[in-house]
Amino acid sequence: MLEIGDCVIFALDGARGIVMEVKLPLCHVIWEDFFVSWEDEASLQKDDRLTERQRLSR
């Protein structure tokens, strides 16, 4: 399950974005070109490496 702040890759074209809101099964994503859209969670793949690098230390 995706969470706010997760970095994701869109399955259809490889675009990268960050999850801004989650209302299952949809995720509100801001994409690398600053376009914003609601996408089905099934079409998104979490980029674990990038997500960890961009998170603030706890």
N, CA, C, O and CB atoms as a CASP TS submission, in Angstrom:
PFRMAT TS
TARGET T0000
AUTHOR 0000-0000-0000
METHOD Language model
MODEL 1
PARENT N/A
ATOM      1  N   MET     1       0.843  -1.173   0.000  1.00  0.00           N
ATOM      2  CA  MET     1       0.000   0.000   0.000  1.00  0.00           C
ATOM      3  C   MET     1       0.893   1.243   0.000  1.00  0.00           C
ATOM      4  O   MET     1       1.852   1.332   0.767  1.00  0.00           O
ATOM      5  CB  MET     1      -0.962  -0.006   1.222  1.00  0.00           C
ATOM      6  N   LEU     2       0.566   2.189  -0.862  1.00  0.00           N
ATOM      7  CA  LEU     2       1.337   3.417  -0.968  1.00  0.00           C
ATOM      8  C   LEU     2       0.936   4.413   0.120  1.00  0.00           C
ATOM      9  O   LEU     2      -0.187   4.389   0.623  1.00  0.00           O
ATOM     10  CB  LEU     2       1.152   4.041  -2.352  1.00  0.00           C
ATOM     11  N   GLU     3       1.873   5.281   0.467  1.00  0.00           N
ATOM     12  CA  GLU     3       1.648   6.298   1.495  1.00  0.00           C
ATOM     13  C   GLU     3       2.025   7.668   0.946  1.00  0.00           C
ATOM     14  O   GLU     3       2.758   7.772  -0.038  1.00  0.00           O
ATOM     15  CB  GLU     3       2.461   5.980   2.780  1.00  0.00           C
ATOM     16  N   ILE     4       1.529   8.699   1.578  1.00  0.00           N
ATOM     17  CA  ILE     4       1.894  10.066   1.219  1.00  0.00           C
ATOM     18  C   ILE     4       3.407  10.205   1.310  1.00  0.00           C
ATOM     19  O   ILE     4       4.022   9.773   2.285  1.00  0.00           O
ATOM     20  CB  ILE     4       1.180  11.104   2.142  1.00  0.00           C
ATOM     21  N   GLY     5       4.000  10.810   0.289  1.00  0.00           N
ATOM     22  CA  GLY     5       5.440  11.010   0.249  1.00  0.00           C
ATOM     23  C   GLY     5       6.214   9.945  -0.485  1.00  0.00           C
ATOM     24  O   GLY     5       7.405  10.118  -0.742  1.00  0.00           O
ATOM     25  N   ASP     6       5.564   8.836  -0.832  1.00  0.00           N
ATOM     26  CA  ASP     6       6.252   7.776  -1.578  1.00  0.00           C
ATOM     27  C   ASP     6       6.560   8.248  -2.998  1.00  0.00           C
ATOM     28  O   ASP     6       5.736   8.901  -3.639  1.00  0.00           O
ATOM     29  CB  ASP     6       5.394   6.483  -1.612  1.00  0.00           C
ATOM     30  N   CYS     7       7.751   7.911  -3.477  1.00  0.00           N
ATOM     31  CA  CYS     7       8.117   8.155  -4.864  1.00  0.00           C
ATOM     32  C   CYS     7       7.619   6.965  -5.678  1.00  0.00           C
ATOM     33  O   CYS     7       7.799   5.813  -5.283  1.00  0.00           O
ATOM     34  CB  CYS     7       9.673   8.361  -5.028  1.00  0.00           C
ATOM     35  N   VAL     8       6.995   7.251  -6.811  1.00  0.00           N
ATOM     36  CA  VAL     8       6.393   6.192  -7.615  1.00  0.00           C
ATOM     37  C   VAL     8       6.788   6.317  -9.079  1.00  0.00           C
ATOM     38  O   VAL     8       7.218   7.371  -9.547  1.00  0.00           O
ATOM     39  CB  VAL     8       4.877   6.221  -7.479  1.00  0.00           C
ATOM     40  N   ILE     9       6.625   5.205  -9.782  1.00  0.00           N
ATOM     41  CA  ILE     9       6.847   5.136 -11.222  1.00  0.00           C
ATOM     42  C   ILE     9       5.541   4.669 -11.854  1.00  0.00           C
ATOM     43  O   ILE     9       4.954   3.678 -11.419  1.00  0.00           O
ATOM     44  CB  ILE     9       8.045   4.172 -11.585  1.00  0.00           C
ATOM     45  N   PHE    10       5.085   5.391 -12.889  1.00  0.00           N
ATOM     46  CA  PHE    10       3.858   5.037 -13.584  1.00  0.00           C
ATOM     47  C   PHE    10       4.145   3.889 -14.544  1.00  0.00           C
ATOM     48  O   PHE    10       5.053   3.984 -15.370  1.00  0.00           O
ATOM     49  CB  PHE    10       3.273   6.260 -14.340  1.00  0.00           C
ATOM     50  N   ALA    11       3.387   2.816 -14.443  1.00  0.00           N
ATOM     51  CA  ALA    11       3.645   1.588 -15.202  1.00  0.00           C
ATOM     52  C   ALA    11       3.592   1.776 -16.717  1.00  0.00           C
ATOM     53  O   ALA    11       4.343   1.120 -17.439  1.00  0.00           O
ATOM     54  CB  ALA    11       2.653   0.537 -14.805  1.00  0.00           C
ATOM     55  N   LEU    12       2.731   2.647 -17.208  1.00  0.00           N
ATOM     56  CA  LEU    12       2.547   2.754 -18.657  1.00  0.00           C
ATOM     57  C   LEU    12       3.673   3.476 -19.381  1.00  0.00           C
ATOM     58  O   LEU    12       4.009   3.117 -20.510  1.00  0.00           O
ATOM     59  CB  LEU    12       1.270   3.453 -18.941  1.00  0.00           C
ATOM     60  N   ASP    13       4.267   4.496 -18.746  1.00  0.00           N
ATOM     61  CA  ASP    13       5.290   5.261 -19.467  1.00  0.00           C
ATOM     62  C   ASP    13       6.575   5.530 -18.675  1.00  0.00           C
ATOM     63  O   ASP    13       7.487   6.174 -19.195  1.00  0.00           O
ATOM     64  CB  ASP    13       4.710   6.562 -19.892  1.00  0.00           C
ATOM     65  N   GLY    14       6.663   5.059 -17.448  1.00  0.00           N
ATOM     66  CA  GLY    14       7.875   5.227 -16.664  1.00  0.00           C
ATOM     67  C   GLY    14       8.033   6.584 -16.009  1.00  0.00           C
ATOM     68  O   GLY    14       9.084   6.873 -15.436  1.00  0.00           O
ATOM     69  N   ALA    15       6.998   7.430 -16.082  1.00  0.00           N
ATOM     70  CA  ALA    15       7.074   8.747 -15.448  1.00  0.00           C
ATOM     71  C   ALA    15       7.211   8.578 -13.939  1.00  0.00           C
ATOM     72  O   ALA    15       6.691   7.625 -13.359  1.00  0.00           O
ATOM     73  CB  ALA    15       5.823   9.603 -15.790  1.00  0.00           C
ATOM     74  N   ARG    16       7.918   9.517 -13.313  1.00  0.00           N
ATOM     75  CA  ARG    16       8.138   9.471 -11.866  1.00  0.00           C
ATOM     76  C   ARG    16       7.356  10.575 -11.189  1.00  0.00           C
ATOM     77  O   ARG    16       7.173  11.660 -11.742  1.00  0.00           O
ATOM     78  CB  ARG    16       9.636   9.595 -11.531  1.00  0.00           C
ATOM     79  N   GLY    17       6.891  10.279  -9.968  1.00  0.00           N
ATOM     80  CA  GLY    17       6.129  11.264  -9.226  1.00  0.00           C
ATOM     81  C   GLY    17       6.162  10.983  -7.736  1.00  0.00           C
ATOM     82  O   GLY    17       6.796  10.032  -7.278  1.00  0.00           O
ATOM     83  N   ILE    18       5.462  11.834  -6.986  1.00  0.00           N
ATOM     84  CA  ILE    18       5.367  11.700  -5.534  1.00  0.00           C
ATOM     85  C   ILE    18       3.892  11.669  -5.149  1.00  0.00           C
ATOM     86  O   ILE    18       3.106  12.487  -5.626  1.00  0.00           O
ATOM     87  CB  ILE    18       6.115  12.866  -4.803  1.00  0.00           C
ATOM     88  N   VAL    19       3.520  10.732  -4.292  1.00  0.00           N
ATOM     89  CA  VAL    19       2.140  10.594  -3.829  1.00  0.00           C
ATOM     90  C   VAL    19       1.828  11.730  -2.854  1.00  0.00           C
ATOM     91  O   VAL    19       2.548  11.940  -1.878  1.00  0.00           O
ATOM     92  CB  VAL    19       1.911   9.203  -3.154  1.00  0.00           C
ATOM     93  N   MET    20       0.741  12.459  -3.133  1.00  0.00           N
ATOM     94  CA  MET    20       0.343  13.591  -2.307  1.00  0.00           C
ATOM     95  C   MET    20      -0.879  13.278  -1.439  1.00  0.00           C
ATOM     96  O   MET    20      -1.088  13.913  -0.405  1.00  0.00           O
ATOM     97  CB  MET    20       0.054  14.789  -3.185  1.00  0.00           C
ATOM     98  N   GLU    21      -1.685  12.299  -1.863  1.00  0.00           N
ATOM     99  CA  GLU    21      -2.910  11.944  -1.135  1.00  0.00           C
ATOM    100  C   GLU    21      -3.306  10.538  -1.557  1.00  0.00           C
ATOM    101  O   GLU    21      -3.057  10.131  -2.692  1.00  0.00           O
ATOM    102  CB  GLU    21      -4.075  12.972  -1.416  1.00  0.00           C
ATOM    103  N   VAL    22      -3.923   9.795  -0.645  1.00  0.00           N
ATOM    104  CA  VAL    22      -4.366   8.436  -0.956  1.00  0.00           C
ATOM    105  C   VAL    22      -5.827   8.293  -0.548  1.00  0.00           C
ATOM    106  O   VAL    22      -6.183   8.520   0.609  1.00  0.00           O
ATOM    107  CB  VAL    22      -3.478   7.371  -0.233  1.00  0.00           C
ATOM    108  N   LYS    23      -6.669   7.915  -1.507  1.00  0.00           N
ATOM    109  CA  LYS    23      -8.066   7.559  -1.270  1.00  0.00           C
ATOM    110  C   LYS    23      -8.298   6.304  -2.098  1.00  0.00           C
ATOM    111  O   LYS    23      -8.734   6.360  -3.248  1.00  0.00           O
ATOM    112  CB  LYS    23      -9.080   8.742  -1.661  1.00  0.00           C
ATOM    113  N   LEU    24      -7.988   5.163  -1.471  1.00  0.00           N
ATOM    114  CA  LEU    24      -7.996   3.896  -2.194  1.00  0.00           C
ATOM    115  C   LEU    24      -9.248   3.699  -3.012  1.00  0.00           C
ATOM    116  O   LEU    24     -10.345   3.989  -2.535  1.00  0.00           O
ATOM    117  CB  LEU    24      -7.845   2.758  -1.239  1.00  0.00           C
ATOM    118  N   PRO    25      -9.116   3.217  -4.225  1.00  0.00           N
ATOM    119  CA  PRO    25      -7.907   2.680  -4.851  1.00  0.00           C
ATOM    120  C   PRO    25      -7.096   3.741  -5.600  1.00  0.00           C
ATOM    121  O   PRO    25      -6.202   3.386  -6.369  1.00  0.00           O
ATOM    122  CB  PRO    25      -8.280   1.570  -5.802  1.00  0.00           C
ATOM    123  N   LEU    26      -7.380   5.027  -5.399  1.00  0.00           N
ATOM    124  CA  LEU    26      -6.693   6.075  -6.147  1.00  0.00           C
ATOM    125  C   LEU    26      -5.624   6.785  -5.328  1.00  0.00           C
ATOM    126  O   LEU    26      -5.716   6.886  -4.104  1.00  0.00           O
ATOM    127  CB  LEU    26      -7.690   7.081  -6.646  1.00  0.00           C
ATOM    128  N   CYS    27      -4.614   7.270  -6.031  1.00  0.00           N
ATOM    129  CA  CYS    27      -3.553   8.065  -5.421  1.00  0.00           C
ATOM    130  C   CYS    27      -3.418   9.366  -6.199  1.00  0.00           C
ATOM    131  O   CYS    27      -3.403   9.362  -7.430  1.00  0.00           O
ATOM    132  CB  CYS    27      -2.201   7.285  -5.396  1.00  0.00           C
ATOM    133  N   HIS    28      -3.320  10.473  -5.480  1.00  0.00           N
ATOM    134  CA  HIS    28      -3.116  11.793  -6.061  1.00  0.00           C
ATOM    135  C   HIS    28      -1.615  11.985  -6.186  1.00  0.00           C
ATOM    136  O   HIS    28      -0.901  11.998  -5.183  1.00  0.00           O
ATOM    137  CB  HIS    28      -3.780  12.932  -5.191  1.00  0.00           C
ATOM    138  N   VAL    29      -1.129  12.134  -7.419  1.00  0.00           N
ATOM    139  CA  VAL    29       0.311  12.152  -7.667  1.00  0.00           C
ATOM    140  C   VAL    29       0.708  13.456  -8.355  1.00  0.00           C
ATOM    141  O   VAL    29       0.035  13.914  -9.279  1.00  0.00           O
ATOM    142  CB  VAL    29       0.733  10.937  -8.526  1.00  0.00           C
ATOM    143  N   ILE    30       1.815  14.048  -7.889  1.00  0.00           N
ATOM    144  CA  ILE    30       2.423  15.165  -8.613  1.00  0.00           C
ATOM    145  C   ILE    30       3.608  14.583  -9.375  1.00  0.00           C
ATOM    146  O   ILE    30       4.510  13.986  -8.787  1.00  0.00           O
ATOM    147  CB  ILE    30       2.867  16.344  -7.635  1.00  0.00           C
ATOM    148  N   TRP    31       3.590  14.770 -10.697  1.00  0.00           N
ATOM    149  CA  TRP    31       4.580  14.161 -11.575  1.00  0.00           C
ATOM    150  C   TRP    31       5.785  15.065 -11.759  1.00  0.00           C
ATOM    151  O   TRP    31       5.742  16.245 -11.411  1.00  0.00           O
ATOM    152  CB  TRP    31       3.962  13.837 -12.922  1.00  0.00           C
ATOM    153  N   GLU    32       6.864  14.512 -12.306  1.00  0.00           N
ATOM    154  CA  GLU    32       8.118  15.231 -12.481  1.00  0.00           C
ATOM    155  C   GLU    32       7.981  16.483 -13.339  1.00  0.00           C
ATOM    156  O   GLU    32       8.811  17.387 -13.243  1.00  0.00           O
ATOM    157  CB  GLU    32       9.136  14.321 -13.087  1.00  0.00           C
ATOM    158  N   ASP    33       6.947  16.552 -14.178  1.00  0.00           N
ATOM    159  CA  ASP    33       6.716  17.744 -14.999  1.00  0.00           C
ATOM    160  C   ASP    33       5.680  18.677 -14.347  1.00  0.00           C
ATOM    161  O   ASP    33       5.167  19.593 -14.990  1.00  0.00           O
ATOM    162  CB  ASP    33       6.246  17.334 -16.413  1.00  0.00           C
ATOM    163  N   PHE    34       5.383  18.430 -13.068  1.00  0.00           N
ATOM    164  CA  PHE    34       4.464  19.215 -12.231  1.00  0.00           C
ATOM    165  C   PHE    34       2.995  19.033 -12.596  1.00  0.00           C
ATOM    166  O   PHE    34       2.143  19.745 -12.065  1.00  0.00           O
ATOM    167  CB  PHE    34       4.815  20.671 -12.326  1.00  0.00           C
ATOM    168  N   PHE    35       2.680  18.103 -13.486  1.00  0.00           N
ATOM    169  CA  PHE    35       1.303  17.723 -13.770  1.00  0.00           C
ATOM    170  C   PHE    35       0.784  16.941 -12.566  1.00  0.00           C
ATOM    171  O   PHE    35       1.540  16.185 -11.955  1.00  0.00           O
ATOM    172  CB  PHE    35       1.198  16.877 -15.095  1.00  0.00           C
ATOM    173  N   VAL    36      -0.479  17.106 -12.215  1.00  0.00           N
ATOM    174  CA  VAL    36      -1.068  16.415 -11.071  1.00  0.00           C
ATOM    175  C   VAL    36      -2.253  15.586 -11.557  1.00  0.00           C
ATOM    176  O   VAL    36      -3.071  16.064 -12.343  1.00  0.00           O
ATOM    177  CB  VAL    36      -1.511  17.427  -9.965  1.00  0.00           C
ATOM    178  N   SER    37      -2.342  14.334 -11.086  1.00  0.00           N
ATOM    179  CA  SER    37      -3.449  13.479 -11.504  1.00  0.00           C
ATOM    180  C   SER    37      -3.766  12.443 -10.441  1.00  0.00           C
ATOM    181  O   SER    37      -2.963  12.172  -9.548  1.00  0.00           O
ATOM    182  CB  SER    37      -3.125  12.792 -12.826  1.00  0.00           C
ATOM    183  N   TRP    38      -4.966  11.865 -10.560  1.00  0.00           N
ATOM    184  CA  TRP    38      -5.382  10.740  -9.721  1.00  0.00           C
ATOM    185  C   TRP    38      -5.139   9.475 -10.522  1.00  0.00           C
ATOM    186  O   TRP    38      -5.608   9.358 -11.654  1.00  0.00           O
ATOM    187  CB  TRP    38      -6.894  10.861  -9.278  1.00  0.00           C
ATOM    188  N   GLU    39      -4.409   8.525  -9.946  1.00  0.00           N
ATOM    189  CA  GLU    39      -4.096   7.274 -10.640  1.00  0.00           C
ATOM    190  C   GLU    39      -4.468   6.086  -9.780  1.00  0.00           C
ATOM    191  O   GLU    39      -4.410   6.148  -8.552  1.00  0.00           O
ATOM    192  CB  GLU    39      -2.609   7.212 -11.010  1.00  0.00           C
ATOM    193  N   ASP    40      -4.852   5.004 -10.437  1.00  0.00           N
ATOM    194  CA  ASP    40      -5.143   3.753  -9.746  1.00  0.00           C
ATOM    195  C   ASP    40      -3.851   3.232  -9.128  1.00  0.00           C
ATOM    196  O   ASP    40      -2.813   3.198  -9.788  1.00  0.00           O
ATOM    197  CB  ASP    40      -5.765   2.700 -10.717  1.00  0.00           C
ATOM    198  N   GLU    41      -3.914   2.827  -7.868  1.00  0.00           N
ATOM    199  CA  GLU    41      -2.728   2.343  -7.170  1.00  0.00           C
ATOM    200  C   GLU    41      -2.065   1.188  -7.922  1.00  0.00           C
ATOM    201  O   GLU    41      -0.845   1.039  -7.867  1.00  0.00           O
ATOM    202  CB  GLU    41      -3.095   1.903  -5.755  1.00  0.00           C
ATOM    203  N   ALA    42      -2.849   0.373  -8.621  1.00  0.00           N
ATOM    204  CA  ALA    42      -2.313  -0.774  -9.348  1.00  0.00           C
ATOM    205  C   ALA    42      -1.398  -0.353 -10.500  1.00  0.00           C
ATOM    206  O   ALA    42      -0.571  -1.146 -10.950  1.00  0.00           O
ATOM    207  CB  ALA    42      -3.453  -1.626  -9.882  1.00  0.00           C
ATOM    208  N   SER    43      -1.535   0.884 -10.980  1.00  0.00           N
ATOM    209  CA  SER    43      -0.705   1.351 -12.097  1.00  0.00           C
ATOM    210  C   SER    43       0.569   2.038 -11.621  1.00  0.00           C
ATOM    211  O   SER    43       1.340   2.549 -12.434  1.00  0.00           O
ATOM    212  CB  SER    43      -1.500   2.306 -12.974  1.00  0.00           C
ATOM    213  N   LEU    44       0.795   2.053 -10.303  1.00  0.00           N
ATOM    214  CA  LEU    44       1.963   2.721  -9.734  1.00  0.00           C
ATOM    215  C   LEU    44       2.882   1.714  -9.057  1.00  0.00           C
ATOM    216  O   LEU    44       2.427   0.783  -8.393  1.00  0.00           O
ATOM    217  CB  LEU    44       1.533   3.800  -8.735  1.00  0.00           C
ATOM    218  N   GLN    45       4.169   1.916  -9.236  1.00  0.00           N
ATOM    219  CA  GLN    45       5.166   1.070  -8.580  1.00  0.00           C
ATOM    220  C   GLN    45       6.014   1.968  -7.687  1.00  0.00           C
ATOM    221  O   GLN    45       6.543   2.980  -8.148  1.00  0.00           O
ATOM    222  CB  GLN    45       6.057   0.297  -9.631  1.00  0.00           C
ATOM    223  N   LYS    46       6.147   1.608  -6.418  1.00  0.00           N
ATOM    224  CA  LYS    46       6.940   2.398  -5.482  1.00  0.00           C
ATOM    225  C   LYS    46       8.426   2.252  -5.811  1.00  0.00           C
ATOM    226  O   LYS    46       8.917   1.146  -6.039  1.00  0.00           O
ATOM    227  CB  LYS    46       6.659   1.963  -4.021  1.00  0.00           C
ATOM    228  N   ASP    47       9.130   3.376  -5.832  1.00  0.00           N
ATOM    229  CA  ASP    47      10.582   3.387  -6.007  1.00  0.00           C
ATOM    230  C   ASP    47      11.186   3.484  -4.611  1.00  0.00           C
ATOM    231  O   ASP    47      11.371   4.580  -4.082  1.00  0.00           O
ATOM    232  CB  ASP    47      11.061   4.583  -6.940  1.00  0.00           C
ATOM    233  N   ASP    48      11.495   2.321  -4.014  1.00  0.00           N
ATOM    234  CA  ASP    48      11.964   2.274  -2.627  1.00  0.00           C
ATOM    235  C   ASP    48      13.253   3.073  -2.418  1.00  0.00           C
ATOM    236  O   ASP    48      13.385   3.790  -1.426  1.00  0.00           O
ATOM    237  CB  ASP    48      12.186   0.830  -2.207  1.00  0.00           C
ATOM    238  N   ARG    49      14.185   2.952  -3.333  1.00  0.00           N
ATOM    239  CA  ARG    49      15.474   3.636  -3.184  1.00  0.00           C
ATOM    240  C   ARG    49      15.301   5.149  -3.159  1.00  0.00           C
ATOM    241  O   ARG    49      15.847   5.820  -2.283  1.00  0.00           O
ATOM    242  CB  ARG    49      16.420   3.240  -4.319  1.00  0.00           C
ATOM    243  N   LEU    50      14.552   5.689  -4.106  1.00  0.00           N
ATOM    244  CA  LEU    50      14.337   7.132  -4.167  1.00  0.00           C
ATOM    245  C   LEU    50      13.490   7.621  -3.000  1.00  0.00           C
ATOM    246  O   LEU    50      13.722   8.715  -2.486  1.00  0.00           O
ATOM    247  CB  LEU    50      13.675   7.511  -5.483  1.00  0.00           C
ATOM    248  N   THR    51      12.513   6.826  -2.576  1.00  0.00           N
ATOM    249  CA  THR    51      11.673   7.197  -1.438  1.00  0.00           C
ATOM    250  C   THR    51      12.531   7.356  -0.186  1.00  0.00           C
ATOM    251  O   THR    51      12.374   8.331   0.549  1.00  0.00           O
ATOM    252  CB  THR    51      10.565   6.141  -1.206  1.00  0.00           C
ATOM    253  N   GLU    52      13.429   6.417   0.065  1.00  0.00           N
ATOM    254  CA  GLU    52      14.292   6.496   1.249  1.00  0.00           C
ATOM    255  C   GLU    52      15.239   7.686   1.179  1.00  0.00           C
ATOM    256  O   GLU    52      15.493   8.333   2.195  1.00  0.00           O
ATOM    257  CB  GLU    52      15.095   5.210   1.404  1.00  0.00           C
ATOM    258  N   ARG    53      15.758   7.979   0.005  1.00  0.00           N
ATOM    259  CA  ARG    53      16.704   9.094  -0.139  1.00  0.00           C
ATOM    260  C   ARG    53      16.048  10.450   0.088  1.00  0.00           C
ATOM    261  O   ARG    53      16.701  11.370   0.581  1.00  0.00           O
ATOM    262  CB  ARG    53      17.333   9.063  -1.517  1.00  0.00           C
ATOM    263  N   GLN    54      14.773  10.592  -0.259  1.00  0.00           N
ATOM    264  CA  GLN    54      14.127  11.905  -0.150  1.00  0.00           C
ATOM    265  C   GLN    54      13.434  12.128   1.201  1.00  0.00           C
ATOM    266  O   GLN    54      13.021  13.250   1.493  1.00  0.00           O
ATOM    267  CB  GLN    54      13.117  12.065  -1.265  1.00  0.00           C
ATOM    268  N   ARG    55      13.300  11.093   2.022  1.00  0.00           N
ATOM    269  CA  ARG    55      12.643  11.256   3.324  1.00  0.00           C
ATOM    270  C   ARG    55      13.558  11.987   4.312  1.00  0.00           C
ATOM    271  O   ARG    55      14.778  11.826   4.283  1.00  0.00           O
ATOM    272  CB  ARG    55      12.237   9.880   3.897  1.00  0.00           C
ATOM    273  N   LEU    56      12.955  12.778   5.170  1.00  0.00           N
ATOM    274  CA  LEU    56      13.698  13.454   6.241  1.00  0.00           C
ATOM    275  C   LEU    56      14.088  12.440   7.299  1.00  0.00           C
ATOM    276  O   LEU    56      13.347  11.490   7.551  1.00  0.00           O
ATOM    277  CB  LEU    56      12.859  14.601   6.870  1.00  0.00           C
ATOM    278  N   SER    57      15.223  12.627   7.910  1.00  0.00           N
ATOM    279  CA  SER    57      15.665  11.738   8.986  1.00  0.00           C
ATOM    280  C   SER    57      14.728  11.854  10.171  1.00  0.00           C
ATOM    281  O   SER    57      14.247  12.939  10.496  1.00  0.00           O
ATOM    282  CB  SER    57      17.109  12.062   9.411  1.00  0.00           C
ATOM    283  N   ARG    58      14.478  10.731  10.809  1.00  0.00           N
ATOM    284  CA  ARG    58      13.555  10.737  11.951  1.00  0.00           C
ATOM    285  C   ARG    58      14.326  10.644  13.220  1.00  0.00           C
ATOM    286  O   ARG    58      13.736  10.634  14.300  1.00  0.00           O
ATOM    287  CB  ARG    58      12.548   9.597  11.866  1.00  0.00           C
TER
END
